[in-house]
Amino acid sequence: MFDNKLKITALDMEARGIGHLRNDDGSVGKVVFVDGALPGEVVSISVYRKKAHWENAQITQLHHESSQRCQPRCRYFGLCGGCSMQHLDPDAQVAIKQRALEDSLWHISKVKPVTILRPIVGPTWGYRYRARLSVRNVTKKEVVLVGFHEKKSRYVANTETCEILPPHVSAMLVPLRALIARLSIVNEVPQIELAVGENVTALVLRIMKPMSASDEILLKEFADKFSVQWWLQPGGMDTVEIFYPKSPQLHYLLPEFGIKMPFKPTDFTQVNHSINRVMVVRALRLLDAQAHERIADLFCGLGNFTLPIATVAHQVVGIEGSDALTERACDNAAANGLAHKTRFSTRNLFEITADDLKKLGRFDRYLIDPPRDGAMALCEALQSLSASEPDFLPRRIVYVSCSPGTLARDAGLLVKAGYVMSLAGVVNMFPHTSHVESMAVFDLK
């Protein structure tokens, strides 16, 4: 702290500016996380939360503005919690995410990639083809709210548009509010799940009570007017069923591989279809699978990577933790004429051991695409094999990650198993958010 001003030196993983107070003797003191502040800026702050080693604060005055600061496109930025970086130039957002990836790799496991990959970037607006929209009937204000939660709040933000949703979905928010308000179960609808495919926009209505006949008519009229497909969820995820209209089928395309991927609106698919296409192409190029090779796709889901790999490799084995997902992946492989080159099985990859890997047989290459928890057990199993059965180790691993922290942890295990991180870079799957998706390549020494 100097002249009652705070210098911002970095951004944290929640897109908050980081500064440090000064102790009385001039030494560096407590860290301060400042909402909305950017690196290089000098600000005056108001602290709203104090802890022993850190504080949270808001800007009261901006004395020196970063050249990377820009005007947020969304009028609800700062209120809605859907985005945290709209005030930062999109190119700078990517650079900061790349730095976050490199910092995580080094600070957690002391790993540095030999080469940094060029970031994968794409559309920065209207990209979010999947979303969970909260619904709340505010009786005192006589309004139904549909959208994301307010920043750091359980309340639903009062928004009428959204710049990161596809334009046709953004334009549907106000009509959706009006529709929910007319339902007899207006107070029994907590959320709407959105999934946009190539030719259909699916909306999954979570309902806590059965709908009336008039409710069903209202939903059908809305579907016809706005060209959406309603699905209903009266209970858990296994209760989701299509309501109206019954067709067409929800799907996305991977045109570079001639693949059509059917999916249900509650299935895990990538949020950003444009980025996913580029990401799959790059993953296949980096994997460099050969026509005679046997490849493992671990945490394979519906086959987003498995099926493209099958177009070039001799055989691909996809492994997932859910029977329902592996069955769907089998169906997708058959629908795309790739059943003869693929095999799918269900295993808990969070508890897999070296013996389990040996039973699966030897693979030339792995593709790993785990959830945020990462693939710790798998990497530990590979480390164990490196000491006892090194011939079972794949020559190359392509690791697609949605968490720099768990990627860094797993990278340390893979290095101990005898791998070198040849390449790594970010995938800007979620522009204007602090979410960091990345891809790394590990080669056996």
C-alpha positions in Angstrom: 0.0 0.0 0.0 1.3 3.4 -0.9 -0.5 6.8 -0.8 -3.6 4.7 0.2 -3.5 3.1 -3.2 -3.2 -0.5 -4.2 -1.2 -1.8 -7.2 -2.7 -4.8 -8.9 -0.1 -7.3 -10.1 -2.0 -10.4 -11.3 -5.4 -12.1 -11.7 -6.6 -15.1 -9.7 -8.6 -18.0 -11.0 -11.8 -16.2 -10.3 -10.7 -13.1 -12.4 -10.1 -11.0 -9.3 -7.2 -8.6 -9.3 -4.4 -9.5 -6.8 -2.5 -6.8 -4.8 -0.6 -6.7 -1.6 -0.8 -4.4 1.4 2.4 -3.0 2.8 3.4 -3.6 6.4 4.5 -0.6 8.6 8.1 -1.4 7.9 7.4 -1.3 4.1 7.6 -5.1 3.6 5.0 -7.0 1.5 2.0 -7.8 3.6 -1.5 -9.4 3.3 -2.8 -10.3 -0.1 -5.9 -8.5 -1.3 -8.3 -9.9 -4.0 -10.1 -7.0 -5.7 -13.3 -7.6 -7.7 -13.1 -6.1 -11.2 -9.4 -5.0 -11.0 -6.9 -5.8 -13.7 -3.1 -6.3 -13.6 -1.2 -3.0 -13.9 -4.0 -0.9 -12.5 -3.8 1.3 -9.4 -7.0 1.4 -7.3 -8.5 2.6 -4.1 -10.5 -0.1 -2.4 -13.2 -0.9 0.1 -12.6 -4.2 2.0 -15.8 -6.3 2.6 -14.1 -9.4 4.0 -11.1 -9.9 6.2 -9.2 -13.0 7.1 -5.8 -13.6 8.8 -3.8 -13.8 5.6 -6.1 -12.2 2.9 -8.8 -9.7 2.2 -11.6 -9.3 -0.3 -12.3 -5.8 -1.6 -14.1 -3.7 -4.2 -12.8 -0.8 -6.2 -13.8 2.6 -4.9 -11.7 4.6 -7.4 -9.6 3.6 -10.4 -6.5 5.8 -10.6 -4.7 4.1 -13.4 -6.5 2.0 -16.0 -5.1 -1.0 -17.8 -4.8 -0.7 -21.5 -6.4 -4.2 -21.7 -9.6 -3.0 -20.0 -12.6 -2.8 -22.3 -16.3 -2.0 -22.0 -18.4 -5.1 -21.1 -20.8 -6.0 -23.9 -23.5 -7.2 -21.5 -25.4 -4.6 -19.5 -25.8 -7.1 -16.6 -22.1 -7.6 -16.2 -21.2 -7.3 -12.5 -24.7 -8.4 -11.4 -25.0 -11.7 -13.2 -22.5 -14.4 -12.2 -22.4 -16.0 -15.6 -19.2 -14.1 -16.7 -16.3 -12.6 -14.8 -13.9 -11.3 -17.5 -16.0 -9.2 -19.9 -14.1 -6.1 -18.8 -10.8 -7.7 -20.1 -9.8 -7.8 -23.8 -10.5 -11.3 -25.2 -6.9 -11.8 -26.3 -5.7 -10.8 -22.9 -8.1 -13.3 -21.3 -6.5 -16.1 -23.3 -3.0 -14.9 -22.3 -3.9 -14.9 -18.7 -5.4 -18.4 -18.9 -2.2 -19.6 -20.6 -0.2 -18.1 -17.7 -2.5 -19.8 -15.2 -1.9 -23.1 -16.8 1.9 -22.7 -16.8 1.9 -21.4 -13.2 -0.1 -24.4 -12.1 2.2 -26.9 -13.8 5.3 -25.3 -12.3 4.1 -24.5 -8.7 2.3 -27.8 -8.2 4.6 -30.3 -9.9 7.6 -28.3 -11.2 6.8 -29.4 -14.7 7.4 -27.2 -17.8 6.2 -28.1 -21.3 8.9 -28.3 -23.9 6.7 -26.4 -26.3 3.7 -24.1 -25.8 0.8 -24.8 -28.1 -0.9 -22.0 -29.9 -4.2 -21.3 -28.0 -7.4 -22.7 -29.5 -9.8 -19.8 -29.8 -13.2 -19.2 -31.5 -16.3 -17.1 -31.2 -16.4 -15.1 -28.0 -20.2 -14.3 -28.1 -23.2 -16.6 -28.5 -21.1 -19.6 -28.0 -22.8 -21.3 -25.0 -24.8 -24.2 -26.4 -25.3 -25.8 -23.0 -26.5 -24.0 -19.8 -28.5 -24.6 -16.7 -30.9 -21.7 -16.2 -32.3 -21.1 -12.8 -36.0 -20.2 -12.4 -37.6 -18.3 -9.6 -41.1 -16.8 -9.1 -40.6 -13.6 -7.1 -44.2 -13.1 -5.9 -43.5 -9.8 -4.1 -42.4 -8.3 -7.4 -44.8 -10.3 -9.5 -42.1 -11.5 -11.9 -40.6 -14.8 -12.9 -36.8 -14.8 -13.4 -35.0 -17.1 -15.7 -31.2 -17.0 -16.0 -27.9 -17.4 -14.1 -27.5 -16.6 -10.5 -26.3 -13.2 -9.3 -22.6 -12.9 -8.6 -21.8 -14.6 -5.3 -25.5 -15.1 -4.5 -28.2 -17.7 -4.5 -30.6 -15.3 -6.1 -31.4 -15.4 -9.8 -30.2 -12.4 -11.7 -33.0 -10.2 -13.3 -31.7 -10.4 -16.8 -33.7 -10.2 -20.1 -30.8 -11.0 -22.5 -27.5 -13.0 -22.4 -24.6 -12.3 -24.7 -22.9 -15.7 -24.3 -26.0 -17.7 -25.1 -26.9 -18.2 -28.8 -28.9 -15.1 -30.0 -32.1 -17.1 -30.5 -31.9 -18.4 -27.0 -31.1 -14.9 -25.6 -34.2 -13.6 -27.4 -36.3 -16.4 -25.8 -35.5 -15.4 -22.1 -38.4 -12.9 -21.7 -40.9 -15.2 -23.5 -39.8 -18.0 -21.2 -40.4 -15.8 -18.1 -43.9 -15.1 -19.4 -44.6 -18.8 -20.1 -43.5 -20.0 -16.7 -45.6 -17.3 -15.1 -48.7 -18.8 -16.8 -48.1 -22.3 -15.6 -50.2 -23.7 -12.7 -47.0 -25.1 -11.2 -45.1 -21.7 -11.5 -43.6 -22.2 -8.0 -42.6 -25.8 -8.7 -40.2 -25.1 -11.6 -36.6 -24.6 -10.3 -34.6 -24.8 -13.4 -34.4 -25.2 -17.2 -31.6 -27.2 -18.8 -30.6 -25.9 -22.3 -28.9 -28.0 -25.0 -28.6 -26.7 -28.5 -27.9 -29.2 -31.3 -27.4 -28.7 -35.1 -31.1 -28.6 -35.9 -33.0 -28.4 -32.6 -32.9 -26.4 -29.3 -33.9 -28.7 -26.4 -35.2 -27.3 -23.1 -35.4 -29.7 -20.1 -38.1 -28.4 -17.7 -37.5 -29.6 -14.1 -40.9 -30.0 -12.5 -41.6 -30.7 -8.8 -45.3 -31.4 -9.4 -47.2 -32.9 -12.4 -48.4 -30.4 -15.0 -52.0 -29.7 -15.8 -53.6 -30.2 -19.2 -53.5 -26.5 -19.8 -49.8 -26.4 -18.8 -49.1 -29.0 -21.5 -51.0 -26.9 -24.1 -48.9 -23.8 -23.2 -45.7 -25.8 -23.6 -46.7 -27.1 -27.0 -47.7 -23.7 -28.2 -44.4 -22.3 -27.0 -42.5 -25.1 -28.8 -44.3 -24.5 -32.0 -43.7 -20.7 -31.9 -40.0 -20.7 -30.9 -39.0 -24.0 -32.6 -37.8 -25.7 -29.4 -38.2 -29.3 -28.1 -39.4 -29.8 -24.6 -38.1 -32.5 -22.3 -39.5 -33.0 -18.8 -37.7 -34.0 -15.6 -40.1 -34.9 -12.8 -37.4 -36.5 -10.6 -33.8 -37.5 -10.9 -31.7 -37.5 -14.0 -33.0 -41.0 -15.0 -36.6 -39.5 -15.2 -35.8 -37.1 -18.1 -38.1 -37.9 -21.1 -38.9 -36.1 -24.3 -42.3 -34.4 -24.2 -42.9 -32.4 -27.4 -42.2 -32.6 -30.3 -40.8 -36.1 -30.5 -38.5 -35.3 -33.4 -36.0 -34.3 -34.7 -33.2 -36.0 -32.9 -30.7 -33.8 -30.9 -27.2 -34.1 -32.4 -24.0 -32.3 -33.2 -21.5 -32.8 -36.0 -17.8 -33.4 -36.4 -17.7 -32.7 -40.1 -14.0 -33.2 -40.5 -14.5 -36.9 -39.7 -18.0 -37.3 -41.2 -19.5 -38.0 -37.8 -23.0 -37.3 -36.5 -23.2 -37.5 -32.7 -26.7 -38.0 -31.3 -27.1 -37.0 -27.6 -29.7 -36.3 -24.9 -30.0 -32.9 -23.4 -28.7 -34.1 -20.1 -25.7 -35.9 -21.5 -22.3 -34.3 -21.1 -21.2 -32.6 -24.3 -18.9 -29.6 -24.8 -20.5 -26.2 -24.3 -18.8 -24.6 -27.3 -19.4 -26.6 -30.5 -17.1 -24.5 -32.6 -14.2 -24.9 -30.2 -15.0 -28.6 -29.7 -14.5 -29.3 -33.5 -11.1 -27.6 -33.5 -10.1 -29.3 -30.3 -10.9 -32.8 -31.6 -9.0 -32.1 -34.8 -6.0 -30.9 -32.8 -6.2 -33.9 -30.4 -6.2 -36.3 -33.3 -3.2 -34.6 -34.9 -1.3 -34.6 -31.7 -2.2 -38.2 -30.9 -0.9 -39.2 -34.3 -2.6 -42.6 -34.2 -1.4 -45.0 -37.0 -3.5 -47.4 -39.0 -2.1 -50.5 -37.2 -2.3 -49.1 -33.7 -4.6 -49.9 -30.7 -5.7 -46.8 -28.9 -7.4 -46.2 -25.5 -9.8 -43.4 -25.0 -10.3 -43.0 -21.2 -13.3 -41.1 -19.8 -14.7 -41.4 -23.3 -18.3 -40.3 -22.7 -20.4 -40.5 -25.8 -17.4 -41.0 -28.0 -16.5 -37.4 -28.8 -12.8 -38.5 -29.4 -13.3 -42.2 -29.7 -15.2 -42.1 -33.0 -12.8 -39.7 -34.8 -9.8 -41.8 -33.6 -11.6 -44.9 -35.1 -11.5 -43.3 -38.5 -7.7 -43.6 -38.5 -6.6 -46.3 -36.0 -6.9 -50.1 -36.1 -8.9 -50.3 -32.9 -10.1 -47.9 -30.2 -11.2 -49.0 -26.7 -13.4 -46.4 -25.0 -13.8 -46.6 -21.2 -16.3 -44.7 -19.1 -17.7 -45.0 -15.6 -21.4 -45.2 -16.6 -23.2 -48.1 -18.3 -25.7 -45.8 -19.8 -22.9 -43.7 -21.4 -21.0 -46.7 -22.8 -24.2 -48.1 -24.3 -24.9 -44.7 -25.9 -21.3 -44.7 -27.2 -21.8 -48.1 -28.7 -25.0 -46.9 -30.4 -23.2 -43.8 -31.8 -20.3 -46.0 -33.2 -22.8 -48.2 -34.9 -24.8 -45.3 -36.3 -21.5 -43.9 -37.8 -20.4 -47.3 -39.2 -17.5 -47.6 -36.8 -18.7 -50.5 -34.6 -16.1 -52.9 -36.1 -13.2 -50.6 -35.0 -14.5 -49.7 -31.5 -15.0 -51.4 -28.2 -16.6 -49.8 -25.1 -16.5 -50.9 -21.5 -17.6 -49.6 -18.1 -15.0 -49.2 -15.4 -14.5 -46.9 -12.4 -11.4 -45.0 -13.7 -11.0 -43.2 -10.3 -10.1 -46.6 -8.8 -8.2 -48.3 -11.6 -5.0 -50.1 -10.8 -1.9 -51.3 -12.6 -3.3 -54.8 -12.7 -6.5 -53.5 -14.3 -4.5 -51.8 -17.0 -2.5 -55.0 -17.7 -5.8 -56.9 -18.1 -6.9 -54.4 -20.7 -3.8 -55.2 -22.7 -1.2 -53.0 -24.3 -2.1 -49.8 -26.1 0.1 -47.7 -28.3 -1.4 -44.4 -27.3 -3.9 -43.0 -24.7 -6.3 -40.1 -25.0 -7.5 -39.0 -21.5 -10.4 -36.5 -21.0 -11.3 -36.6 -17.4 -13.7 -34.4 -15.4 -12.4 -31.8 -13.0 -11.2 -34.4 -10.5 -8.6 -35.5 -13.0 -7.1 -38.9 -13.6 -4.9 -39.5 -10.5 -5.6 -43.2 -10.1 -4.8 -43.8 -13.7 -1.6 -41.9 -13.6 -0.5 -43.7 -10.4 -1.3 -47.0 -12.1 1.0 -45.9 -15.0 3.7 -44.9 -12.6 3.4 -48.4 -11.0 3.7 -50.1 -14.4 6.8 -48.0 -15.2 8.6 -49.9 -12.5 7.2 -53.4 -13.0 5.9 -53.7 -16.6 7.3 -50.8 -18.6 6.2 -52.5 -21.9 2.6 -51.8 -21.0 3.1 -48.0 -21.1 1.7 -46.2 -24.1 4.3 -44.2 -26.1 2.2 -41.1 -26.2 -0.6 -39.6 -24.0 -2.8 -36.7 -25.1 -4.5 -35.3 -21.9 -7.5 -32.9 -22.3 -8.2 -31.1 -19.1 -10.8 -28.8 -17.6 -8.8 -28.1 -14.4 -5.2 -26.8 -14.5 -4.7 -27.9 -10.9 -5.5 -31.5 -11.4 -3.7 -31.6 -14.8 -0.6 -30.3 -13.0 -0.9 -32.9 -10.2 -1.3 -35.7 -12.8 1.5 -34.3 -14.9 3.9 -34.7 -11.9 2.9 -38.4 -11.7 3.4 -39.0 -15.4 6.8 -37.4 -15.3 7.7 -39.8 -12.5 6.4 -42.6 -14.7 9.0 -41.7 -17.3 7.1 -39.2 -19.5 8.1 -35.8 -20.6 5.5 -33.1 -21.2 6.2 -32.3 -24.9 3.4 -29.8 -25.5 0.7 -27.9 -23.6 -1.7 -25.0 -24.3 -5.0 -23.6 -23.5 -8.4 -24.1 -25.1 -10.7 -21.1 -24.7 -13.9 -23.1 -24.3 -15.5 -20.5 -22.1 -14.7 -17.0 -23.2 -15.3 -14.2 -20.6 -15.1 -16.7 -17.7 -12.2 -17.8 -15.6 -12.6 -21.4 -16.7 -9.4 -22.8 -18.1 -9.5 -25.8 -20.5 -6.2 -27.1 -21.8 -4.5 -29.9 -23.7 -1.1 -31.5 -23.0 1.0 -34.2 -24.7 3.2 -36.6 -22.8 5.8 -38.7 -24.6 7.6 -41.7 -23.1 11.3 -41.0 -22.8 
